[in-house]
Amino acid sequence: MERETGTSSRDRVLQAAMSMFGEDPGARLSVRAVAARAGVSTGSLRYHFPTQRALQDAVLAGIYDVITPGDRIHDRSAPARDRLIDCLRQVLTFAGVGEQARAAWSEIFTTFIEPEPTDENRAAYLALEREAQRRVEYWLTVLSNEGALAEGDNSRRARFLTTVLNGLSIARALPSEESILTTETETLHAAVDHVLNSRF
């Protein structure tokens, strides 16, 4: 069913869930709350997103597409190394620096680390982790298809790079005696060179 605006119920659900996530990144996106916000029945929401995980994955994919439009990974006029580094920097830019990075990591701590783990907060965190992994693996697949990356396990490579990104984003939140930009650039170059020159 569609409203007069021509917006499908699936799109309304995604828009509502993305708005809720934007207002509170720790939001659990309950079916009832999202359906109410979207103006659809819970049955309609379940038709498009049979599980809460399916909804979370779709929301995170949509958010990532919004914050990283026109990935440079497709710009073949630049070397593969530079393109991959630029894409990884986009993720770090979203993480912020200084006060913004501290606030983001504080939110992660209070939402996922401090409380006793539950199935619900575990699922929410794993959805975030899966989306980060999916995006990095996509970039690596593009480079593999171009022949810029040796045959190997892009899933393992993506896990390695997301681990590096996590460490760098934590470093952005901590006091440092050195230039964050300098150490971050050196680390990104070393990580990308390792991935591009290895067969793991």
Order of alpha helices (4+ residues) and beta strands (2+ residues): alpha-alpha-alpha-alpha-alpha-alpha-alpha-alpha-alpha
